[in-house]
Structure formats: structure tokens, C-alpha cells
């Protein structure tokens, strides 16, 4: 977890499009911007950076 619990919650509820990098709400089927289905939870990106 990061220093700011509120920010963590926001990140957890955010999915990032792997194609256009736009942020989407968690649980959406596809990107609201480009329609891509390649979304990933944003918190995984942070874990990868830590590791
Ligand atoms: Zn997109």
C-alpha cells in the first residue's frame, strides 16, 4: 500500500486501457475512449514497479 489510503482506493477502482492509456472505472467492459477491451487494474502497475 502507498502512503495515501485514499489514493490507493482510487487507484484500485481505476482500470487503465492498454491501448490508449485512458483511465476507466473498474468493471467496465471496454475502454470508453477507444473501445478496447484490453484493460488492466491500475494497482498492478504499481506492484510491478515495486517488485
Ligand atoms: Zn482505450
mmCIF file of the protein (N, C-alpha, C, O) and its ligand, coordinates in Angstrom:
data_MODEL
# 
_entry.id   MODEL 
# 
loop_
_entity.id 
_entity.type 
_entity.pdbx_number_of_molecules 
1 polymer     1 
2 non-polymer 1 
# 
_entity_poly.entity_id                      1 
_entity_poly.type                           'polypeptide(L)' 
_entity_poly.nstd_linkage                   no 
_entity_poly.nstd_monomer                   no 
_entity_poly.pdbx_seq_one_letter_code       
;(UNK)(UNK)(UNK)(UNK)(UNK)(UNK)(UNK)(UNK)(UNK)(UNK)(UNK)(UNK)(UNK)(UNK)(UNK)(UNK)
(UNK)(UNK)(UNK)(UNK)(UNK)(UNK)(UNK)(UNK)(UNK)(UNK)(UNK)(UNK)(UNK)(UNK)(UNK)(UNK)
(UNK)(UNK)(UNK)(UNK)(UNK)(UNK)(UNK)(UNK)(UNK)(UNK)(UNK)(UNK)(UNK)(UNK)(UNK)(UNK)
(UNK)(UNK)(UNK)
;
_entity_poly.pdbx_seq_one_letter_code_can   XXXXXXXXXXXXXXXXXXXXXXXXXXXXXXXXXXXXXXXXXXXXXXXXXXX 
_entity_poly.pdbx_strand_id                 A 
# 
loop_
_entity_poly_seq.entity_id 
_entity_poly_seq.num 
_entity_poly_seq.mon_id 
_entity_poly_seq.hetero 
1 1  UNK n 
1 2  UNK n 
1 3  UNK n 
1 4  UNK n 
1 5  UNK n 
1 6  UNK n 
1 7  UNK n 
1 8  UNK n 
1 9  UNK n 
1 10 UNK n 
1 11 UNK n 
1 12 UNK n 
1 13 UNK n 
1 14 UNK n 
1 15 UNK n 
1 16 UNK n 
1 17 UNK n 
1 18 UNK n 
1 19 UNK n 
1 20 UNK n 
1 21 UNK n 
1 22 UNK n 
1 23 UNK n 
1 24 UNK n 
1 25 UNK n 
1 26 UNK n 
1 27 UNK n 
1 28 UNK n 
1 29 UNK n 
1 30 UNK n 
1 31 UNK n 
1 32 UNK n 
1 33 UNK n 
1 34 UNK n 
1 35 UNK n 
1 36 UNK n 
1 37 UNK n 
1 38 UNK n 
1 39 UNK n 
1 40 UNK n 
1 41 UNK n 
1 42 UNK n 
1 43 UNK n 
1 44 UNK n 
1 45 UNK n 
1 46 UNK n 
1 47 UNK n 
1 48 UNK n 
1 49 UNK n 
1 50 UNK n 
1 51 UNK n 
# 
loop_
_struct_asym.id 
_struct_asym.entity_id 
A 1 
B 2 
# 
loop_
_chem_comp.id 
_chem_comp.type 
_chem_comp.mon_nstd_flag 
UNK 'L-peptide linking' . 
ZN  non-polymer         . 
# 
_pdbx_entity_nonpoly.entity_id   2 
_pdbx_entity_nonpoly.name        ? 
_pdbx_entity_nonpoly.comp_id     ZN 
# 
_pdbx_nonpoly_scheme.asym_id         B 
_pdbx_nonpoly_scheme.entity_id       2 
_pdbx_nonpoly_scheme.mon_id          ZN 
_pdbx_nonpoly_scheme.ndb_seq_num     1 
_pdbx_nonpoly_scheme.pdb_seq_num     101 
_pdbx_nonpoly_scheme.auth_seq_num    101 
_pdbx_nonpoly_scheme.pdb_mon_id      ZN 
_pdbx_nonpoly_scheme.auth_mon_id     ZN 
_pdbx_nonpoly_scheme.pdb_strand_id   A 
_pdbx_nonpoly_scheme.pdb_ins_code    . 
# 
loop_
_atom_site.group_PDB 
_atom_site.id 
_atom_site.type_symbol 
_atom_site.label_atom_id 
_atom_site.label_alt_id 
_atom_site.label_comp_id 
_atom_site.label_asym_id 
_atom_site.label_entity_id 
_atom_site.label_seq_id 
_atom_site.pdbx_PDB_ins_code 
_atom_site.Cartn_x 
_atom_site.Cartn_y 
_atom_site.Cartn_z 
_atom_site.occupancy 
_atom_site.B_iso_or_equiv 
_atom_site.pdbx_formal_charge 
_atom_site.auth_seq_id 
_atom_site.auth_comp_id 
_atom_site.auth_asym_id 
_atom_site.auth_atom_id 
_atom_site.pdbx_PDB_model_num 
ATOM   1   N  N  . UNK A 1 1  ? 0.833   -1.201 0.000   1.00 0.00 ? 1   UNK A N  1 
ATOM   2   C  CA . UNK A 1 1  ? 0.000   0.000  0.000   1.00 0.00 ? 1   UNK A CA 1 
ATOM   3   C  C  . UNK A 1 1  ? 0.870   1.254  0.000   1.00 0.00 ? 1   UNK A C  1 
ATOM   4   O  O  . UNK A 1 1  ? 1.992   1.248  0.507   1.00 0.00 ? 1   UNK A O  1 
ATOM   5   N  N  . UNK A 1 2  ? 0.348   2.300  -0.561  1.00 0.00 ? 2   UNK A N  1 
ATOM   6   C  CA . UNK A 1 2  ? 1.113   3.539  -0.622  1.00 0.00 ? 2   UNK A CA 1 
ATOM   7   C  C  . UNK A 1 2  ? 0.929   4.377  0.624   1.00 0.00 ? 2   UNK A C  1 
ATOM   8   O  O  . UNK A 1 2  ? 0.371   3.928  1.625   1.00 0.00 ? 2   UNK A O  1 
ATOM   9   N  N  . UNK A 1 3  ? 1.392   5.558  0.541   1.00 0.00 ? 3   UNK A N  1 
ATOM   10  C  CA . UNK A 1 3  ? 1.327   6.446  1.704   1.00 0.00 ? 3   UNK A CA 1 
ATOM   11  C  C  . UNK A 1 3  ? -0.081  6.982  1.920   1.00 0.00 ? 3   UNK A C  1 
ATOM   12  O  O  . UNK A 1 3  ? -0.446  7.338  3.041   1.00 0.00 ? 3   UNK A O  1 
ATOM   13  N  N  . UNK A 1 4  ? -0.866  7.041  0.860   1.00 0.00 ? 4   UNK A N  1 
ATOM   14  C  CA . UNK A 1 4  ? -2.176  7.673  0.954   1.00 0.00 ? 4   UNK A CA 1 
ATOM   15  C  C  . UNK A 1 4  ? -3.293  6.669  0.690   1.00 0.00 ? 4   UNK A C  1 
ATOM   16  O  O  . UNK A 1 4  ? -3.538  6.299  -0.458  1.00 0.00 ? 4   UNK A O  1 
ATOM   17  N  N  . UNK A 1 5  ? -3.958  6.235  1.731   1.00 0.00 ? 5   UNK A N  1 
ATOM   18  C  CA . UNK A 1 5  ? -5.021  5.228  1.575   1.00 0.00 ? 5   UNK A CA 1 
ATOM   19  C  C  . UNK A 1 5  ? -6.103  5.673  0.605   1.00 0.00 ? 5   UNK A C  1 
ATOM   20  O  O  . UNK A 1 5  ? -6.632  4.853  -0.145  1.00 0.00 ? 5   UNK A O  1 
ATOM   21  N  N  . UNK A 1 6  ? -6.435  6.936  0.606   1.00 0.00 ? 6   UNK A N  1 
ATOM   22  C  CA . UNK A 1 6  ? -7.480  7.410  -0.296  1.00 0.00 ? 6   UNK A CA 1 
ATOM   23  C  C  . UNK A 1 6  ? -7.040  7.274  -1.747  1.00 0.00 ? 6   UNK A C  1 
ATOM   24  O  O  . UNK A 1 6  ? -7.826  6.884  -2.611  1.00 0.00 ? 6   UNK A O  1 
ATOM   25  N  N  . UNK A 1 7  ? -5.805  7.592  -2.000  1.00 0.00 ? 7   UNK A N  1 
ATOM   26  C  CA . UNK A 1 7  ? -5.285  7.463  -3.355  1.00 0.00 ? 7   UNK A CA 1 
ATOM   27  C  C  . UNK A 1 7  ? -5.252  5.995  -3.759  1.00 0.00 ? 7   UNK A C  1 
ATOM   28  O  O  . UNK A 1 7  ? -5.537  5.657  -4.908  1.00 0.00 ? 7   UNK A O  1 
ATOM   29  N  N  . UNK A 1 8  ? -4.912  5.137  -2.833  1.00 0.00 ? 8   UNK A N  1 
ATOM   30  C  CA . UNK A 1 8  ? -4.895  3.713  -3.137  1.00 0.00 ? 8   UNK A CA 1 
ATOM   31  C  C  . UNK A 1 8  ? -6.274  3.233  -3.554  1.00 0.00 ? 8   UNK A C  1 
ATOM   32  O  O  . UNK A 1 8  ? -6.421  2.484  -4.520  1.00 0.00 ? 8   UNK A O  1 
ATOM   33  N  N  . UNK A 1 9  ? -7.278  3.673  -2.813  1.00 0.00 ? 9   UNK A N  1 
ATOM   34  C  CA . UNK A 1 9  ? -8.642  3.261  -3.142  1.00 0.00 ? 9   UNK A CA 1 
ATOM   35  C  C  . UNK A 1 9  ? -9.012  3.739  -4.536  1.00 0.00 ? 9   UNK A C  1 
ATOM   36  O  O  . UNK A 1 9  ? -9.671  3.026  -5.293  1.00 0.00 ? 9   UNK A O  1 
ATOM   37  N  N  . UNK A 1 10 ? -8.593  4.925  -4.862  1.00 0.00 ? 10  UNK A N  1 
ATOM   38  C  CA . UNK A 1 10 ? -8.917  5.457  -6.183  1.00 0.00 ? 10  UNK A CA 1 
ATOM   39  C  C  . UNK A 1 10 ? -8.213  4.638  -7.259  1.00 0.00 ? 10  UNK A C  1 
ATOM   40  O  O  . UNK A 1 10 ? -8.792  4.339  -8.303  1.00 0.00 ? 10  UNK A O  1 
ATOM   41  N  N  . UNK A 1 11 ? -6.981  4.286  -6.996  1.00 0.00 ? 11  UNK A N  1 
ATOM   42  C  CA . UNK A 1 11 ? -6.209  3.512  -7.969  1.00 0.00 ? 11  UNK A CA 1 
ATOM   43  C  C  . UNK A 1 11 ? -6.824  2.125  -8.149  1.00 0.00 ? 11  UNK A C  1 
ATOM   44  O  O  . UNK A 1 11 ? -6.925  1.614  -9.265  1.00 0.00 ? 11  UNK A O  1 
ATOM   45  N  N  . UNK A 1 12 ? -7.227  1.537  -7.045  1.00 0.00 ? 12  UNK A N  1 
ATOM   46  C  CA . UNK A 1 12 ? -7.813  0.204  -7.117  1.00 0.00 ? 12  UNK A CA 1 
ATOM   47  C  C  . UNK A 1 12 ? -9.088  0.215  -7.944  1.00 0.00 ? 12  UNK A C  1 
ATOM   48  O  O  . UNK A 1 12 ? -9.414  -0.760 -8.621  1.00 0.00 ? 12  UNK A O  1 
ATOM   49  N  N  . UNK A 1 13 ? -9.799  1.322  -7.882  1.00 0.00 ? 13  UNK A N  1 
ATOM   50  C  CA . UNK A 1 13 ? -11.053 1.415  -8.628  1.00 0.00 ? 13  UNK A CA 1 
ATOM   51  C  C  . UNK A 1 13 ? -10.860 1.968  -10.028 1.00 0.00 ? 13  UNK A C  1 
ATOM   52  O  O  . UNK A 1 13 ? -11.820 2.364  -10.688 1.00 0.00 ? 13  UNK A O  1 
ATOM   53  N  N  . UNK A 1 14 ? -9.636  1.991  -10.466 1.00 0.00 ? 14  UNK A N  1 
ATOM   54  C  CA . UNK A 1 14 ? -9.351  2.537  -11.786 1.00 0.00 ? 14  UNK A CA 1 
ATOM   55  C  C  . UNK A 1 14 ? -8.712  1.478  -12.671 1.00 0.00 ? 14  UNK A C  1 
ATOM   56  O  O  . UNK A 1 14 ? -7.780  0.784  -12.264 1.00 0.00 ? 14  UNK A O  1 
ATOM   57  N  N  . UNK A 1 15 ? -9.225  1.370  -13.872 1.00 0.00 ? 15  UNK A N  1 
ATOM   58  C  CA . UNK A 1 15 ? -8.606  0.485  -14.849 1.00 0.00 ? 15  UNK A CA 1 
ATOM   59  C  C  . UNK A 1 15 ? -8.005  1.340  -15.940 1.00 0.00 ? 15  UNK A C  1 
ATOM   60  O  O  . UNK A 1 15 ? -8.548  2.380  -16.313 1.00 0.00 ? 15  UNK A O  1 
ATOM   61  N  N  . UNK A 1 16 ? -6.882  0.886  -16.439 1.00 0.00 ? 16  UNK A N  1 
ATOM   62  C  CA . UNK A 1 16 ? -6.195  1.651  -17.464 1.00 0.00 ? 16  UNK A CA 1 
ATOM   63  C  C  . UNK A 1 16 ? -6.232  0.887  -18.779 1.00 0.00 ? 16  UNK A C  1 
ATOM   64  O  O  . UNK A 1 16 ? -5.956  -0.312 -18.828 1.00 0.00 ? 16  UNK A O  1 
ATOM   65  N  N  . UNK A 1 17 ? -6.571  1.588  -19.820 1.00 0.00 ? 17  UNK A N  1 
ATOM   66  C  CA . UNK A 1 17 ? -6.595  0.979  -21.147 1.00 0.00 ? 17  UNK A CA 1 
ATOM   67  C  C  . UNK A 1 17 ? -5.174  0.711  -21.602 1.00 0.00 ? 17  UNK A C  1 
ATOM   68  O  O  . UNK A 1 17 ? -4.308  1.582  -21.519 1.00 0.00 ? 17  UNK A O  1 
ATOM   69  N  N  . UNK A 1 18 ? -4.943  -0.499 -22.083 1.00 0.00 ? 18  UNK A N  1 
ATOM   70  C  CA . UNK A 1 18 ? -3.583  -0.834 -22.515 1.00 0.00 ? 18  UNK A CA 1 
ATOM   71  C  C  . UNK A 1 18 ? -3.299  -0.273 -23.898 1.00 0.00 ? 18  UNK A C  1 
ATOM   72  O  O  . UNK A 1 18 ? -2.152  -0.270 -24.343 1.00 0.00 ? 18  UNK A O  1 
ATOM   73  N  N  . UNK A 1 19 ? -4.317  0.195  -24.570 1.00 0.00 ? 19  UNK A N  1 
ATOM   74  C  CA . UNK A 1 19 ? -4.102  0.698  -25.914 1.00 0.00 ? 19  UNK A CA 1 
ATOM   75  C  C  . UNK A 1 19 ? -3.892  2.210  -25.899 1.00 0.00 ? 19  UNK A C  1 
ATOM   76  O  O  . UNK A 1 19 ? -2.928  2.719  -26.472 1.00 0.00 ? 19  UNK A O  1 
ATOM   77  N  N  . UNK A 1 20 ? -4.806  2.923  -25.237 1.00 0.00 ? 20  UNK A N  1 
ATOM   78  C  CA . UNK A 1 20 ? -4.721  4.387  -25.286 1.00 0.00 ? 20  UNK A CA 1 
ATOM   79  C  C  . UNK A 1 20 ? -4.370  4.987  -23.938 1.00 0.00 ? 20  UNK A C  1 
ATOM   80  O  O  . UNK A 1 20 ? -4.223  6.203  -23.816 1.00 0.00 ? 20  UNK A O  1 
ATOM   81  N  N  . UNK A 1 21 ? -4.233  4.135  -22.916 1.00 0.00 ? 21  UNK A N  1 
ATOM   82  C  CA . UNK A 1 21 ? -3.797  4.581  -21.589 1.00 0.00 ? 21  UNK A CA 1 
ATOM   83  C  C  . UNK A 1 21 ? -4.815  5.462  -20.884 1.00 0.00 ? 21  UNK A C  1 
ATOM   84  O  O  . UNK A 1 21 ? -4.489  6.086  -19.874 1.00 0.00 ? 21  UNK A O  1 
ATOM   85  N  N  . UNK A 1 22 ? -6.025  5.529  -21.387 1.00 0.00 ? 22  UNK A N  1 
ATOM   86  C  CA . UNK A 1 22 ? -7.006  6.336  -20.687 1.00 0.00 ? 22  UNK A CA 1 
ATOM   87  C  C  . UNK A 1 22 ? -7.537  5.571  -19.479 1.00 0.00 ? 22  UNK A C  1 
ATOM   88  O  O  . UNK A 1 22 ? -7.551  4.341  -19.459 1.00 0.00 ? 22  UNK A O  1 
ATOM   89  N  N  . UNK A 1 23 ? -7.964  6.312  -18.492 1.00 0.00 ? 23  UNK A N  1 
ATOM   90  C  CA . UNK A 1 23 ? -8.444  5.691  -17.269 1.00 0.00 ? 23  UNK A CA 1 
ATOM   91  C  C  . UNK A 1 23 ? -9.930  5.411  -17.368 1.00 0.00 ? 23  UNK A C  1 
ATOM   92  O  O  . UNK A 1 23 ? -10.710 6.236  -17.843 1.00 0.00 ? 23  UNK A O  1 
ATOM   93  N  N  . UNK A 1 24 ? -10.300 4.227  -16.907 1.00 0.00 ? 24  UNK A N  1 
ATOM   94  C  CA . UNK A 1 24 ? -11.706 3.846  -16.896 1.00 0.00 ? 24  UNK A CA 1 
ATOM   95  C  C  . UNK A 1 24 ? -12.074 3.365  -15.502 1.00 0.00 ? 24  UNK A C  1 
ATOM   96  O  O  . UNK A 1 24 ? -11.217 3.007  -14.695 1.00 0.00 ? 24  UNK A O  1 
ATOM   97  N  N  . UNK A 1 25 ? -13.363 3.366  -15.249 1.00 0.00 ? 25  UNK A N  1 
ATOM   98  C  CA . UNK A 1 25 ? -13.801 2.836  -13.965 1.00 0.00 ? 25  UNK A CA 1 
ATOM   99  C  C  . UNK A 1 25 ? -13.651 1.329  -13.940 1.00 0.00 ? 25  UNK A C  1 
ATOM   100 O  O  . UNK A 1 25 ? -13.790 0.657  -14.962 1.00 0.00 ? 25  UNK A O  1 
ATOM   101 N  N  . UNK A 1 26 ? -13.370 0.818  -12.772 1.00 0.00 ? 26  UNK A N  1 
ATOM   102 C  CA . UNK A 1 26 ? -13.236 -0.616 -12.630 1.00 0.00 ? 26  UNK A CA 1 
ATOM   103 C  C  . UNK A 1 26 ? -14.552 -1.306 -12.974 1.00 0.00 ? 26  UNK A C  1 
ATOM   104 O  O  . UNK A 1 26 ? -15.625 -0.846 -12.582 1.00 0.00 ? 26  UNK A O  1 
ATOM   105 N  N  . UNK A 1 27 ? -14.463 -2.400 -13.699 1.00 0.00 ? 27  UNK A N  1 
ATOM   106 C  CA . UNK A 1 27 ? -15.651 -3.170 -14.014 1.00 0.00 ? 27  UNK A CA 1 
ATOM   107 C  C  . UNK A 1 27 ? -16.226 -2.873 -15.389 1.00 0.00 ? 27  UNK A C  1 
ATOM   108 O  O  . UNK A 1 27 ? -17.125 -3.579 -15.845 1.00 0.00 ? 27  UNK A O  1 
ATOM   109 N  N  . UNK A 1 28 ? -15.726 -1.842 -16.059 1.00 0.00 ? 28  UNK A N  1 
ATOM   110 C  CA . UNK A 1 28 ? -16.242 -1.562 -17.394 1.00 0.00 ? 28  UNK A CA 1 
ATOM   111 C  C  . UNK A 1 28 ? -15.776 -2.652 -18.360 1.00 0.00 ? 28  UNK A C  1 
ATOM   112 O  O  . UNK A 1 28 ? -14.702 -3.231 -18.195 1.00 0.00 ? 28  UNK A O  1 
ATOM   113 N  N  . UNK A 1 29 ? -16.598 -2.915 -19.359 1.00 0.00 ? 29  UNK A N  1 
ATOM   114 C  CA . UNK A 1 29 ? -16.252 -3.989 -20.287 1.00 0.00 ? 29  UNK A CA 1 
ATOM   115 C  C  . UNK A 1 29 ? -15.194 -3.548 -21.274 1.00 0.00 ? 29  UNK A C  1 
ATOM   116 O  O  . UNK A 1 29 ? -14.350 -4.339 -21.696 1.00 0.00 ? 29  UNK A O  1 
ATOM   117 N  N  . UNK A 1 30 ? -15.246 -2.295 -21.632 1.00 0.00 ? 30  UNK A N  1 
ATOM   118 C  CA . UNK A 1 30 ? -14.262 -1.807 -22.599 1.00 0.00 ? 30  UNK A CA 1 
ATOM   119 C  C  . UNK A 1 30 ? -13.975 -0.339 -22.384 1.00 0.00 ? 30  UNK A C  1 
ATOM   120 O  O  . UNK A 1 30 ? -14.710 0.366  -21.692 1.00 0.00 ? 30  UNK A O  1 
ATOM   121 N  N  . UNK A 1 31 ? -12.910 0.100  -22.982 1.00 0.00 ? 31  UNK A N  1 
ATOM   122 C  CA . UNK A 1 31 ? -12.465 1.477  -22.823 1.00 0.00 ? 31  UNK A CA 1 
ATOM   123 C  C  . UNK A 1 31 ? -13.515 2.438  -23.355 1.00 0.00 ? 31  UNK A C  1 
ATOM   124 O  O  . UNK A 1 31 ? -14.069 2.242  -24.436 1.00 0.00 ? 31  UNK A O  1 
ATOM   125 N  N  . UNK A 1 32 ? -13.776 3.471  -22.581 1.00 0.00 ? 32  UNK A N  1 
ATOM   126 C  CA . UNK A 1 32 ? -14.787 4.450  -23.005 1.00 0.00 ? 32  UNK A CA 1 
ATOM   127 C  C  . UNK A 1 32 ? -14.261 5.307  -24.146 1.00 0.00 ? 32  UNK A C  1 
ATOM   128 O  O  . UNK A 1 32 ? -15.038 5.946  -24.856 1.00 0.00 ? 32  UNK A O  1 
ATOM   129 N  N  . UNK A 1 33 ? -12.956 5.323  -24.323 1.00 0.00 ? 33  UNK A N  1 
ATOM   130 C  CA . UNK A 1 33 ? -12.371 6.210  -25.321 1.00 0.00 ? 33  UNK A CA 1 
ATOM   131 C  C  . UNK A 1 33 ? -12.166 5.507  -26.659 1.00 0.00 ? 33  UNK A C  1 
ATOM   132 O  O  . UNK A 1 33 ? -12.614 5.993  -27.697 1.00 0.00 ? 33  UNK A O  1 
ATOM   133 N  N  . UNK A 1 34 ? -11.494 4.373  -26.631 1.00 0.00 ? 34  UNK A N  1 
ATOM   134 C  CA . UNK A 1 34 ? -11.149 3.710  -27.888 1.00 0.00 ? 34  UNK A CA 1 
ATOM   135 C  C  . UNK A 1 34 ? -11.901 2.398  -28.075 1.00 0.00 ? 34  UNK A C  1 
ATOM   136 O  O  . UNK A 1 34 ? -11.839 1.800  -29.149 1.00 0.00 ? 34  UNK A O  1 
ATOM   137 N  N  . UNK A 1 35 ? -12.621 1.936  -27.030 1.00 0.00 ? 35  UNK A N  1 
ATOM   138 C  CA . UNK A 1 35 ? -13.409 0.726  -27.175 1.00 0.00 ? 35  UNK A CA 1 
ATOM   139 C  C  . UNK A 1 35 ? -12.610 -0.549 -27.006 1.00 0.00 ? 35  UNK A C  1 
ATOM   140 O  O  . UNK A 1 35 ? -13.157 -1.641 -27.162 1.00 0.00 ? 35  UNK A O  1 
ATOM   141 N  N  . UNK A 1 36 ? -11.346 -0.441 -26.694 1.00 0.00 ? 36  UNK A N  1 
ATOM   142 C  CA . UNK A 1 36 ? -10.520 -1.625 -26.495 1.00 0.00 ? 36  UNK A CA 1 
ATOM   143 C  C  . UNK A 1 36 ? -10.940 -2.382 -25.246 1.00 0.00 ? 36  UNK A C  1 
ATOM   144 O  O  . UNK A 1 36 ? -11.348 -1.778 -24.254 1.00 0.00 ? 36  UNK A O  1 
ATOM   145 N  N  . UNK A 1 37 ? -10.842 -3.679 -25.296 1.00 0.00 ? 37  UNK A N  1 
ATOM   146 C  CA . UNK A 1 37 ? -11.166 -4.488 -24.129 1.00 0.00 ? 37  UNK A CA 1 
ATOM   147 C  C  . UNK A 1 37 ? -9.930  -4.808 -23.313 1.00 0.00 ? 37  UNK A C  1 
ATOM   148 O  O  . UNK A 1 37 ? -10.009 -5.502 -22.299 1.00 0.00 ? 37  UNK A O  1 
ATOM   149 N  N  . UNK A 1 38 ? -8.801  -4.309 -23.749 1.00 0.00 ? 38  UNK A N  1 
ATOM   150 C  CA . UNK A 1 38 ? -7.564  -4.596 -23.027 1.00 0.00 ? 38  UNK A CA 1 
ATOM   151 C  C  . UNK A 1 38 ? -7.368  -3.601 -21.893 1.00 0.00 ? 38  UNK A C  1 
ATOM   152 O  O  . UNK A 1 38 ? -6.607  -2.639 -22.001 1.00 0.00 ? 38  UNK A O  1 
ATOM   153 N  N  . UNK A 1 39 ? -8.074  -3.864 -20.811 1.00 0.00 ? 39  UNK A N  1 
ATOM   154 C  CA . UNK A 1 39 ? -7.942  -3.013 -19.637 1.00 0.00 ? 39  UNK A CA 1 
ATOM   155 C  C  . UNK A 1 39 ? -7.244  -3.789 -18.546 1.00 0.00 ? 39  UNK A C  1 
ATOM   156 O  O  . UNK A 1 39 ? -7.345  -5.013 -18.466 1.00 0.00 ? 39  UNK A O  1 
ATOM   157 N  N  . UNK A 1 40 ? -6.548  -3.073 -17.723 1.00 0.00 ? 40  UNK A N  1 
ATOM   158 C  CA . UNK A 1 40 ? -5.896  -3.730 -16.604 1.00 0.00 ? 40  UNK A CA 1 
ATOM   159 C  C  . UNK A 1 40 ? -6.062  -2.860 -15.371 1.00 0.00 ? 40  UNK A C  1 
ATOM   160 O  O  . UNK A 1 40 ? -6.130  -1.635 -15.474 1.00 0.00 ? 40  UNK A O  1 
ATOM   161 N  N  . UNK A 1 41 ? -6.130  -3.495 -14.199 1.00 0.00 ? 41  UNK A N  1 
ATOM   162 C  CA . UNK A 1 41 ? -6.216  -2.742 -12.958 1.00 0.00 ? 41  UNK A CA 1 
ATOM   163 C  C  . UNK A 1 41 ? -4.959  -1.912 -12.757 1.00 0.00 ? 41  UNK A C  1 
ATOM   164 O  O  . UNK A 1 41 ? -3.844  -2.382 -12.979 1.00 0.00 ? 41  UNK A O  1 
ATOM   165 N  N  . UNK A 1 42 ? -5.154  -0.698 -12.344 1.00 0.00 ? 42  UNK A N  1 
ATOM   166 C  CA . UNK A 1 42 ? -4.014  0.203  -12.230 1.00 0.00 ? 42  UNK A CA 1 
ATOM   167 C  C  . UNK A 1 42 ? -3.067  -0.224 -11.113 1.00 0.00 ? 42  UNK A C  1 
ATOM   168 O  O  . UNK A 1 42 ? -1.861  -0.002 -11.217 1.00 0.00 ? 42  UNK A O  1 
ATOM   169 N  N  . UNK A 1 43 ? -3.584  -0.831 -10.049 1.00 0.00 ? 43  UNK A N  1 
ATOM   170 C  CA . UNK A 1 43 ? -2.715  -1.160 -8.913  1.00 0.00 ? 43  UNK A CA 1 
ATOM   171 C  C  . UNK A 1 43 ? -1.662  -2.193 -9.285  1.00 0.00 ? 43  UNK A C  1 
ATOM   172 O  O  . UNK A 1 43 ? -0.615  -2.259 -8.641  1.00 0.00 ? 43  UNK A O  1 
ATOM   173 N  N  . UNK A 1 44 ? -1.916  -3.003 -10.311 1.00 0.00 ? 44  UNK A N  1 
ATOM   174 C  CA . UNK A 1 44 ? -0.916  -3.993 -10.712 1.00 0.00 ? 44  UNK A CA 1 
ATOM   175 C  C  . UNK A 1 44 ? 0.327   -3.318 -11.254 1.00 0.00 ? 44  UNK A C  1 
ATOM   176 O  O  . UNK A 1 44 ? 1.437   -3.833 -11.124 1.00 0.00 ? 44  UNK A O  1 
ATOM   177 N  N  . UNK A 1 45 ? 0.132   -2.188 -11.848 1.00 0.00 ? 45  UNK A N  1 
ATOM   178 C  CA . UNK A 1 45 ? 1.267   -1.463 -12.398 1.00 0.00 ? 45  UNK A CA 1 
ATOM   179 C  C  . UNK A 1 45 ? 2.189   -1.039 -11.253 1.00 0.00 ? 45  UNK A C  1 
ATOM   180 O  O  . UNK A 1 45 ? 3.411   -1.124 -11.374 1.00 0.00 ? 45  UNK A O  1 
ATOM   181 N  N  . UNK A 1 46 ? 1.620   -0.597 -10.177 1.00 0.00 ? 46  UNK A N  1 
ATOM   182 C  CA . UNK A 1 46 ? 2.410   -0.144 -9.025  1.00 0.00 ? 46  UNK A CA 1 
ATOM   183 C  C  . UNK A 1 46 ? 3.146   -1.325 -8.395  1.00 0.00 ? 46  UNK A C  1 
ATOM   184 O  O  . UNK A 1 46 ? 4.307   -1.204 -8.003  1.00 0.00 ? 46  UNK A O  1 
ATOM   185 N  N  . UNK A 1 47 ? 2.467   -2.456 -8.301  1.00 0.00 ? 47  UNK A N  1 
ATOM   186 C  CA . UNK A 1 47 ? 3.116   -3.643 -7.743  1.00 0.00 ? 47  UNK A CA 1 
ATOM   187 C  C  . UNK A 1 47 ? 4.328   -4.014 -8.585  1.00 0.00 ? 47  UNK A C  1 
ATOM   188 O  O  . UNK A 1 47 ? 5.380   -4.373 -8.056  1.00 0.00 ? 47  UNK A O  1 
ATOM   189 N  N  . UNK A 1 48 ? 4.172   -3.923 -9.891  1.00 0.00 ? 48  UNK A N  1 
ATOM   190 C  CA . UNK A 1 48 ? 5.258   -4.283 -10.782 1.00 0.00 ? 48  UNK A CA 1 
ATOM   191 C  C  . UNK A 1 48 ? 6.446   -3.353 -10.570 1.00 0.00 ? 48  UNK A C  1 
ATOM   192 O  O  . UNK A 1 48 ? 7.598   -3.779 -10.649 1.00 0.00 ? 48  UNK A O  1 
ATOM   193 N  N  . UNK A 1 49 ? 6.162   -2.091 -10.304 1.00 0.00 ? 49  UNK A N  1 
ATOM   194 C  CA . UNK A 1 49 ? 7.252   -1.142 -10.110 1.00 0.00 ? 49  UNK A CA 1 
ATOM   195 C  C  . UNK A 1 49 ? 7.997   -1.431 -8.806  1.00 0.00 ? 49  UNK A C  1 
ATOM   196 O  O  . UNK A 1 49 ? 9.214   -1.266 -8.717  1.00 0.00 ? 49  UNK A O  1 
ATOM   197 N  N  . UNK A 1 50 ? 7.236   -1.865 -7.801  1.00 0.00 ? 50  UNK A N  1 
ATOM   198 C  CA . UNK A 1 50 ? 7.864   -2.143 -6.511  1.00 0.00 ? 50  UNK A CA 1 
ATOM   199 C  C  . UNK A 1 50 ? 8.744   -3.383 -6.592  1.00 0.00 ? 50  UNK A C  1 
ATOM   200 O  O  . UNK A 1 50 ? 9.784   -3.464 -5.939  1.00 0.00 ? 50  UNK A O  1 
ATOM   201 N  N  . UNK A 1 51 ? 8.317   -4.337 -7.393  1.00 0.00 ? 51  UNK A N  1 
ATOM   202 C  CA . UNK A 1 51 ? 8.987   -5.636 -7.408  1.00 0.00 ? 51  UNK A CA 1 
ATOM   203 C  C  . UNK A 1 51 ? 10.311  -5.607 -8.151  1.00 0.00 ? 51  UNK A C  1 
ATOM   204 O  O  . UNK A 1 51 ? 10.988  -6.630 -8.246  1.00 0.00 ? 51  UNK A O  1 
HETATM 205 ZN ZN . ZN  B 2 .  ? -8.583  2.945  -24.757 1.00 0.00 ? 101 ZN  A ZN 1 
# 
